[in-house]
Amino acid sequence: MAYPDAVVQLIEAFRRFPGIGAVTAERLAFHVLRDPRARELARAIDRAVEEARRCRTCGNVSEADPCRVCSDERRDATVLAVVEEPRHVEALERAGVFRGRYHVLMGALNPADGTEAAHLSVRSLVKRVQAGGIQEVILATDPDAEGEATAQLVLEALASSGDGGPVVTRLARGLPAGGAIEYLHKGILEDALEGRREVRLRRS
C-alpha cells in the first residue's frame, strides 16, 4: 500500500538534506508523525528562514548586517580567515583562538556533489582583498580533498587578482587529514593557527 501523498512529500523533503538517504528520510518522516512536538521543527525552520540573513561583508549567517564579528572594531581587520561554512566560524569563535575576521565561502568545491566554483563566494573575497587593508589571508578550509581543492581555487583567484596582495597562509598540517574543523579540540586549532605557513602564489 502506497503512502499518502502528504507523507511522500515529507519523505522527499527530508531526502533533500545533505547526507539523508531514502531509509533515513522515511524514519524521520514517521518520527514526525509520531512525535507531537514535531511542529516545533516547522516553527524553528520558519523562524530561521525569516530572521537569519547573510552578512554582506563576510557572508556569515547572522541576525544583523553587518554581523557581530565584522562590526567589532576590536577585531584585527588586517587578517582574514577564509572558511567553508558558518559552522567553521562558530568552531573558531568557540575555541577563542582567532581574533581576526572571516570570509565564508558557503561550501566547498565538489563538482561530484553539484558544488561548482560559481556557487562559492570567491569573487566577493577577491573584491575584499582588492579594496585594500588586508595583510594576511588564512586558508582555513577543511583538511580533506574538497577543502584542499577549495583552498587551491581561492589561491588561484587571489593570484590572478594582481600583484602586491596580502600574504596567503594555510592552516598548519597538524590538522588531522580527513577531519572537520568544527570537531577539533581548541589546542589543535590553536597549534594550527600558530603554525600556519605562507603559500606561494603562482602567477599566470
MIDOSE-1310 file (N, C-alpha, C; in nm, 2 decimals, decimal comma, always signed):
residues 204
mayp	+0,09/-0,12/+0,00/+0,00/+0,00/+0,00/+0,09/+0,12/+0,00; +0,06/+0,22/-0,09/+0,14/+0,34/-0,11/+0,11/+0,43/+0,01; +0,21/+0,51/+0,04/+0,19/+0,61/+0,15/+0,11/+0,72/+0,09; +0,03/+0,79/+0,18/-0,04/+0,91/+0,13/+0,05/+1,02/+0,07
davv	+0,00/+1,10/-0,02/+0,08/+1,20/-0,09/+0,15/+1,29/+0,01; +0,08/+1,33/+0,12/+0,14/+1,42/+0,22/+0,27/+1,35/+0,28; +0,26/+1,22/+0,31/+0,38/+1,15/+0,37/+0,49/+1,14/+0,27; +0,46/+1,11/+0,15/+0,56/+1,10/+0,04/+0,63/+1,24/+0,03
qlie	+0,55/+1,35/+0,03/+0,62/+1,48/+0,02/+0,71/+1,51/+0,14; +0,67/+1,46/+0,25/+0,75/+1,48/+0,37/+0,88/+1,40/+0,36; +0,87/+1,28/+0,31/+0,99/+1,20/+0,30/+1,08/+1,26/+0,19; +1,03/+1,31/+0,08/+1,11/+1,37/-0,02/+1,17/+1,50/+0,03
afrr	+1,10/+1,57/+0,12/+1,16/+1,69/+0,18/+1,28/+1,66/+0,26; +1,28/+1,56/+0,34/+1,39/+1,52/+0,42/+1,51/+1,47/+0,33; +1,47/+1,40/+0,22/+1,58/+1,35/+0,13/+1,66/+1,46/+0,06; +1,61/+1,58/+0,06/+1,68/+1,69/+0,00/+1,79/+1,74/+0,09
fpgi	+1,79/+1,70/+0,22/+1,90/+1,74/+0,31/+2,03/+1,66/+0,28; +2,14/+1,72/+0,29/+2,27/+1,65/+0,26/+2,29/+1,54/+0,36; +2,33/+1,42/+0,31/+2,36/+1,31/+0,39/+2,24/+1,22/+0,43; +2,12/+1,26/+0,38/+2,00/+1,19/+0,42/+1,96/+1,10/+0,30
gavt	+1,96/+0,97/+0,32/+1,92/+0,88/+0,22/+1,77/+0,85/+0,23; +1,72/+0,75/+0,15/+1,58/+0,72/+0,15/+1,53/+0,66/+0,28; +1,61/+0,57/+0,33/+1,57/+0,50/+0,46/+1,57/+0,60/+0,57; +1,67/+0,68/+0,59/+1,67/+0,78/+0,70/+1,56/+0,88/+0,68
aerl	+1,53/+0,92/+0,56/+1,42/+1,02/+0,53/+1,29/+0,96/+0,57; +1,27/+0,83/+0,55/+1,15/+0,76/+0,58/+1,13/+0,75/+0,74; +1,24/+0,72/+0,80/+1,24/+0,72/+0,95/+1,21/+0,85/+1,01; +1,27/+0,96/+0,96/+1,24/+1,09/+1,01/+1,10/+1,13/+0,99
afhv	+1,05/+1,10/+0,87/+0,91/+1,13/+0,84/+0,81/+1,07/+0,94; +0,83/+0,94/+0,97/+0,74/+0,88/+1,06/+0,77/+0,92/+1,21; +0,89/+0,96/+1,24/+0,91/+1,01/+1,37/+0,83/+1,14/+1,39; +0,83/+1,22/+1,28/+0,75/+1,35/+1,29/+0,60/+1,32/+1,31
lrdp	+0,55/+1,21/+1,25/+0,41/+1,18/+1,26/+0,38/+1,12/+1,40; +0,48/+1,06/+1,47/+0,46/+1,01/+1,60/+0,47/+1,11/+1,71; +0,56/+1,20/+1,69/+0,60/+1,30/+1,80/+0,52/+1,42/+1,79; +0,44/+1,45/+1,90/+0,35/+1,57/+1,90/+0,43/+1,70/+1,90
rare	+0,56/+1,69/+1,94/+0,64/+1,81/+1,94/+0,70/+1,84/+1,80; +0,67/+1,76/+1,70/+0,73/+1,78/+1,57/+0,70/+1,91/+1,51; +0,59/+1,97/+1,55/+0,55/+2,10/+1,49/+0,65/+2,21/+1,53; +0,73/+2,19/+1,64/+0,83/+2,28/+1,68/+0,94/+2,29/+1,57
lara	+0,96/+2,18/+1,50/+1,06/+2,18/+1,40/+1,02/+2,28/+1,28; +0,89/+2,27/+1,25/+0,84/+2,35/+1,14/+0,85/+2,50/+1,18; +0,82/+2,53/+1,31/+0,82/+2,67/+1,35/+0,97/+2,72/+1,36; +1,06/+2,63/+1,40/+1,20/+2,67/+1,40/+1,26/+2,69/+1,26
idra	+1,21/+2,61/+1,17/+1,26/+2,64/+1,03/+1,20/+2,77/+0,98; +1,08/+2,80/+1,00/+1,02/+2,92/+0,96/+1,09/+3,04/+1,02; +1,12/+3,03/+1,15/+1,19/+3,14/+1,22/+1,33/+3,17/+1,16; +1,40/+3,05/+1,14/+1,54/+3,07/+1,09/+1,54/+3,13/+0,95
veea	+1,44/+3,09/+0,86/+1,43/+3,14/+0,73/+1,40/+3,29/+0,73; +1,31/+3,33/+0,82/+1,27/+3,47/+0,83/+1,37/+3,56/+0,90; +1,44/+3,51/+1,00/+1,52/+3,60/+1,08/+1,67/+3,59/+1,05; +1,72/+3,48/+1,00/+1,86/+3,47/+0,97/+1,89/+3,53/+0,83
rrcr	+2,01/+3,60/+0,82/+2,04/+3,66/+0,70/+2,20/+3,64/+0,68; +2,24/+3,67/+0,56/+2,38/+3,67/+0,53/+2,45/+3,81/+0,55; +2,56/+3,81/+0,62/+2,63/+3,93/+0,63/+2,69/+3,97/+0,49; +2,66/+4,09/+0,45/+2,71/+4,13/+0,31/+2,86/+4,15/+0,31
tcgn	+2,92/+4,16/+0,42/+3,07/+4,18/+0,43/+3,14/+4,04/+0,42; +3,11/+3,95/+0,51/+3,18/+3,82/+0,52/+3,10/+3,70/+0,47; +2,97/+3,71/+0,46/+2,89/+3,60/+0,41/+2,84/+3,51/+0,52; +2,88/+3,54/+0,65/+2,83/+3,45/+0,76/+2,68/+3,47/+0,79
vsea	+2,62/+3,37/+0,85/+2,48/+3,38/+0,89/+2,47/+3,46/+1,02; +2,38/+3,55/+1,02/+2,37/+3,64/+1,13/+2,23/+3,70/+1,14; +2,19/+3,76/+1,26/+2,07/+3,83/+1,27/+2,08/+3,97/+1,23; +2,20/+4,02/+1,22/+2,23/+4,16/+1,19/+2,32/+4,17/+1,07
dpcr	+2,32/+4,28/+1,00/+2,41/+4,30/+0,89/+2,47/+4,44/+0,90; +2,60/+4,46/+0,92/+2,70/+4,35/+0,93/+2,68/+4,27/+1,06; +2,75/+4,15/+1,05/+2,74/+4,06/+1,16/+2,83/+4,11/+1,28; +2,82/+4,05/+1,40/+2,89/+4,10/+1,52/+3,04/+4,10/+1,50
vcsd	+3,09/+4,00/+1,42/+3,24/+4,00/+1,40/+3,28/+4,12/+1,32; +3,21/+4,14/+1,20/+3,25/+4,24/+1,11/+3,23/+4,38/+1,18; +3,14/+4,39/+1,27/+3,11/+4,52/+1,33/+3,19/+4,55/+1,46; +3,27/+4,45/+1,50/+3,35/+4,46/+1,62/+3,49/+4,53/+1,59
errd	+3,50/+4,65/+1,63/+3,63/+4,72/+1,60/+3,75/+4,67/+1,67; +3,73/+4,58/+1,77/+3,84/+4,52/+1,84/+3,91/+4,41/+1,76; +3,84/+4,36/+1,66/+3,89/+4,25/+1,58/+4,00/+4,31/+1,48; +4,10/+4,22/+1,45/+4,20/+4,26/+1,36/+4,15/+4,25/+1,22
atvl	+4,12/+4,37/+1,16/+4,07/+4,37/+1,02/+4,17/+4,34/+0,91; +4,30/+4,33/+0,95/+4,40/+4,31/+0,85/+4,42/+4,16/+0,82; +4,36/+4,07/+0,91/+4,38/+3,93/+0,89/+4,24/+3,86/+0,87; +4,24/+3,79/+0,76/+4,11/+3,73/+0,71/+4,12/+3,58/+0,70
avve	+4,04/+3,51/+0,78/+4,03/+3,36/+0,77/+3,92/+3,32/+0,67; +3,96/+3,25/+0,57/+3,86/+3,20/+0,47/+3,82/+3,06/+0,51; +3,69/+3,05/+0,54/+3,63/+2,92/+0,58/+3,52/+2,88/+0,49; +3,49/+2,75/+0,50/+3,39/+2,69/+0,41/+3,24/+2,73/+0,45
eprh	+3,21/+2,71/+0,58/+3,08/+2,72/+0,63/+3,07/+2,80/+0,75; +2,95/+2,86/+0,79/+2,93/+2,93/+0,91/+2,96/+2,85/+1,03; +2,95/+2,71/+1,03/+2,98/+2,63/+1,14/+3,13/+2,64/+1,17; +3,21/+2,66/+1,07/+3,36/+2,68/+1,10/+3,39/+2,81/+1,17
veal	+3,32/+2,91/+1,14/+3,33/+3,04/+1,22/+3,29/+3,01/+1,36; +3,19/+2,94/+1,38/+3,14/+2,91/+1,52/+3,25/+2,83/+1,59; +3,31/+2,73/+1,52/+3,41/+2,65/+1,59/+3,53/+2,73/+1,63; +3,58/+2,82/+1,54/+3,69/+2,91/+1,58/+3,66/+3,00/+1,69
erag	+3,54/+3,06/+1,68/+3,49/+3,15/+1,79/+3,48/+3,08/+1,92; +3,43/+2,96/+1,92/+3,41/+2,88/+2,04/+3,55/+2,85/+2,11; +3,64/+2,82/+2,02/+3,78/+2,79/+2,07/+3,85/+2,92/+2,12; +3,81/+3,04/+2,07/+3,87/+3,16/+2,12/+4,02/+3,18/+2,08
vfrg	+4,06/+3,12/+1,96/+4,20/+3,12/+1,92/+4,23/+3,22/+1,81; +4,12/+3,29/+1,76/+4,14/+3,37/+1,64/+4,07/+3,51/+1,67; +4,14/+3,62/+1,64/+4,09/+3,75/+1,67/+4,08/+3,83/+1,54; +4,09/+3,77/+1,43/+4,08/+3,84/+1,30/+3,93/+3,84/+1,25
ryhv	+3,92/+3,85/+1,13/+3,78/+3,85/+1,07/+3,77/+3,73/+0,97; +3,65/+3,71/+0,91/+3,63/+3,59/+0,83/+3,58/+3,63/+0,70; +3,59/+3,53/+0,61/+3,51/+3,53/+0,48/+3,46/+3,39/+0,47; +3,33/+3,37/+0,46/+3,26/+3,24/+0,45/+3,22/+3,21/+0,30
lmga	+3,28/+3,10/+0,25/+3,26/+3,07/+0,11/+3,12/+3,00/+0,09; +3,06/+2,95/+0,19/+2,93/+2,88/+0,18/+2,94/+2,76/+0,10; +3,04/+2,68/+0,13/+3,05/+2,55/+0,07/+3,20/+2,52/+0,04; +3,22/+2,40/-0,02/+3,35/+2,35/-0,06/+3,34/+2,30/-0,21
lnpa	+3,44/+2,32/-0,28/+3,44/+2,28/-0,42/+3,43/+2,13/-0,43; +3,32/+2,08/-0,49/+3,29/+1,94/-0,50/+3,19/+1,92/-0,62; +3,25/+1,92/-0,74/+3,16/+1,90/-0,86/+3,08/+1,78/-0,86; +3,13/+1,67/-0,80/+3,05/+1,54/-0,79/+2,92/+1,56/-0,71
dgte	+2,93/+1,65/-0,62/+2,81/+1,68/-0,53/+2,73/+1,80/-0,58; +2,77/+1,86/-0,69/+2,70/+1,97/-0,75/+2,75/+2,11/-0,71; +2,85/+2,11/-0,63/+2,91/+2,24/-0,59/+3,02/+2,29/-0,68; +2,99/+2,38/-0,76/+3,09/+2,43/-0,86/+3,15/+2,56/-0,80
aahl	+3,26/+2,61/-0,87/+3,33/+2,73/-0,83/+3,23/+2,85/-0,82; +3,14/+2,86/-0,92/+3,04/+2,97/-0,92/+2,95/+2,97/-0,80; +2,93/+2,86/-0,73/+2,85/+2,86/-0,61/+2,91/+2,92/-0,49; +3,04/+2,94/-0,49/+3,12/+2,98/-0,38/+3,15/+3,13/-0,39
svrs	+3,16/+3,20/-0,27/+3,18/+3,35/-0,28/+3,32/+3,39/-0,29; +3,39/+3,33/-0,39/+3,53/+3,36/-0,41/+3,54/+3,50/-0,47; +3,45/+3,54/-0,56/+3,46/+3,67/-0,63/+3,45/+3,78/-0,53; +3,36/+3,77/-0,43/+3,35/+3,87/-0,33/+3,47/+3,88/-0,24
lvkr	+3,54/+3,76/-0,22/+3,66/+3,76/-0,14/+3,77/+3,84/-0,22; +3,78/+3,82/-0,35/+3,88/+3,89/-0,43/+3,85/+4,04/-0,42; +3,73/+4,08/-0,42/+3,69/+4,22/-0,41/+3,73/+4,28/-0,28; +3,71/+4,20/-0,17/+3,75/+4,25/-0,04/+3,90/+4,27/-0,03
vqag	+3,98/+4,18/-0,09/+4,12/+4,19/-0,09/+4,17/+4,31/-0,17; +4,11/+4,32/-0,29/+4,15/+4,43/-0,38/+4,11/+4,57/-0,32; +4,01/+4,57/-0,23/+3,98/+4,70/-0,17/+4,09/+4,75/-0,07; +4,18/+4,66/-0,03/+4,29/+4,71/+0,05/+4,27/+4,69/+0,20
giqe	+4,38/+4,69/+0,27/+4,37/+4,69/+0,42/+4,39/+4,55/+0,47; +4,39/+4,44/+0,39/+4,41/+4,31/+0,44/+4,55/+4,27/+0,41; +4,62/+4,23/+0,52/+4,76/+4,20/+0,51/+4,79/+4,05/+0,50; +4,69/+3,97/+0,55/+4,71/+3,82/+0,55/+4,57/+3,75/+0,53
vila	+4,57/+3,66/+0,44/+4,46/+3,57/+0,41/+4,49/+3,43/+0,46; +4,42/+3,38/+0,55/+4,44/+3,24/+0,60/+4,34/+3,15/+0,53; +4,40/+3,05/+0,46/+4,31/+2,95/+0,40/+4,28/+2,84/+0,51; +4,16/+2,86/+0,56/+4,11/+2,77/+0,68/+4,01/+2,67/+0,64
tdpd	+4,02/+2,61/+0,52/+3,93/+2,51/+0,48/+3,96/+2,38/+0,54; +3,87/+2,28/+0,53/+3,89/+2,15/+0,59/+4,01/+2,08/+0,53; +4,08/+2,00/+0,61/+4,20/+1,93/+0,55/+4,16/+1,80/+0,49; +4,06/+1,80/+0,39/+4,02/+1,69/+0,32/+4,03/+1,72/+0,17
aege	+3,99/+1,63/+0,08/+4,01/+1,65/-0,06/+3,93/+1,77/-0,11; +3,80/+1,79/-0,06/+3,73/+1,91/-0,10/+3,78/+2,04/-0,05; +3,83/+2,03/+0,07/+3,89/+2,15/+0,13/+4,02/+2,19/+0,06; +4,10/+2,09/+0,02/+4,22/+2,12/-0,05/+4,19/+2,18/-0,18
ataq	+4,09/+2,13/-0,25/+4,05/+2,18/-0,38/+4,00/+2,32/-0,37; +3,93/+2,35/-0,27/+3,87/+2,48/-0,24/+3,98/+2,58/-0,21; +4,08/+2,54/-0,13/+4,19/+2,63/-0,10/+4,27/+2,66/-0,22; +4,29/+2,56/-0,31/+4,36/+2,59/-0,44/+4,28/+2,68/-0,53
lvle	+4,15/+2,67/-0,53/+4,07/+2,76/-0,61/+4,08/+2,90/-0,56; +4,08/+2,92/-0,43/+4,09/+3,05/-0,37/+4,23/+3,11/-0,40; +4,33/+3,03/-0,38/+4,47/+3,07/-0,41/+4,49/+3,12/-0,55; +4,43/+3,04/-0,65/+4,45/+3,08/-0,79/+4,37/+3,21/-0,81
alas	+4,25/+3,23/-0,75/+4,18/+3,35/-0,77/+4,25/+3,47/-0,72; +4,32/+3,46/-0,60/+4,39/+3,57/-0,54/+4,52/+3,59/-0,63; +4,58/+3,49/-0,68/+4,70/+3,51/-0,76/+4,67/+3,59/-0,89; +4,55/+3,57/-0,94/+4,51/+3,63/-1,07/+4,46/+3,77/-1,05
sgdg	+4,44/+3,81/-0,92/+4,38/+3,94/-0,89/+4,48/+4,06/-0,90; +4,61/+4,03/-0,92/+4,71/+4,14/-0,93/+4,82/+4,12/-0,83; +4,93/+4,20/-0,85/+5,04/+4,19/-0,76/+5,02/+4,28/-0,64; +5,11/+4,26/-0,54/+5,10/+4,34/-0,42/+4,99/+4,31/-0,32
gpvv	+4,94/+4,19/-0,33/+4,84/+4,15/-0,24/+4,89/+4,10/-0,11; +4,80/+4,05/-0,03/+4,84/+4,01/+0,11/+4,91/+3,88/+0,11; +4,98/+3,85/+0,22/+5,04/+3,72/+0,24/+4,93/+3,62/+0,25; +4,94/+3,50/+0,19/+4,85/+3,40/+0,19/+4,91/+3,28/+0,27
trla	+4,84/+3,24/+0,38/+4,89/+3,12/+0,46/+4,78/+3,01/+0,46; +4,83/+2,90/+0,50/+4,74/+2,78/+0,51/+4,75/+2,73/+0,65; +4,64/+2,68/+0,71/+4,65/+2,62/+0,84/+4,75/+2,51/+0,84; +4,82/+2,50/+0,95/+4,93/+2,40/+0,96/+4,88/+2,26/+0,94
rglp	+4,96/+2,17/+0,88/+4,92/+2,04/+0,86/+4,91/+1,95/+0,98; +4,92/+2,02/+1,10/+4,89/+1,95/+1,22/+4,74/+1,91/+1,23; +4,66/+1,97/+1,15/+4,52/+1,92/+1,15/+4,51/+1,78/+1,09; +4,43/+1,70/+1,15/+4,42/+1,56/+1,11/+4,36/+1,55/+0,97
agga	+4,42/+1,48/+0,88/+4,37/+1,46/+0,74/+4,24/+1,40/+0,74; +4,15/+1,45/+0,67/+4,01/+1,40/+0,66/+3,92/+1,45/+0,77; +3,97/+1,53/+0,86/+3,89/+1,58/+0,97/+3,81/+1,70/+0,93; +3,73/+1,75/+1,02/+3,64/+1,86/+1,00/+3,67/+1,96/+1,11
ieyl	+3,68/+2,09/+1,08/+3,73/+2,19/+1,17/+3,63/+2,20/+1,29; +3,50/+2,19/+1,27/+3,41/+2,21/+1,38/+3,42/+2,10/+1,49; +3,49/+1,99/+1,47/+3,50/+1,88/+1,56/+3,64/+1,88/+1,63; +3,72/+1,98/+1,60/+3,86/+1,97/+1,65/+3,87/+2,04/+1,79
hkgi	+3,96/+1,99/+1,87/+3,99/+2,04/+2,01/+4,05/+2,18/+1,99; +4,03/+2,27/+2,10/+4,09/+2,40/+2,10/+4,24/+2,40/+2,08; +4,31/+2,31/+2,14/+4,45/+2,30/+2,13/+4,50/+2,28/+1,99; +4,42/+2,19/+1,92/+4,46/+2,16/+1,78/+4,44/+2,28/+1,69
leda	+4,33/+2,35/+1,71/+4,31/+2,47/+1,63/+4,41/+2,58/+1,66; +4,45/+2,59/+1,79/+4,54/+2,69/+1,83/+4,68/+2,66/+1,77; +4,72/+2,54/+1,77/+4,85/+2,50/+1,71/+4,85/+2,52/+1,56; +4,74/+2,49/+1,50/+4,73/+2,50/+1,35/+4,74/+2,65/+1,31
legr	+4,68/+2,74/+1,39/+4,68/+2,88/+1,36/+4,83/+2,93/+1,38; +4,89/+2,89/+1,49/+5,02/+2,94/+1,52/+5,13/+2,89/+1,42; +5,10/+2,77/+1,37/+5,20/+2,70/+1,28/+5,17/+2,72/+1,13; +5,08/+2,82/+1,10/+5,04/+2,84/+0,96/+5,17/+2,89/+0,88
revr	+5,16/+2,86/+0,75/+5,28/+2,90/+0,67/+5,23/+2,97/+0,54; +5,32/+3,04/+0,49/+5,29/+3,12/+0,36/+5,27/+3,02/+0,25; +5,18/+3,05/+0,16/+5,16/+2,97/+0,04/+5,20/+3,06/-0,08; +5,29/+3,00/-0,16/+5,34/+3,08/-0,27/+5,24/+3,09/-0,38
lrrs	+5,22/+3,22/-0,43/+5,12/+3,24/-0,53/+5,19/+3,21/-0,67; +5,12/+3,14/-0,75/+5,17/+3,11/-0,89/+5,10/+3,20/-0,99; +5,18/+3,30/-1,03/+5,13/+3,40/-1,13/+5,11/+3,33/-1,26; +4,99/+3,37/-1,32/+4,97/+3,31/-1,46/+5,02/+3,41/-1,56
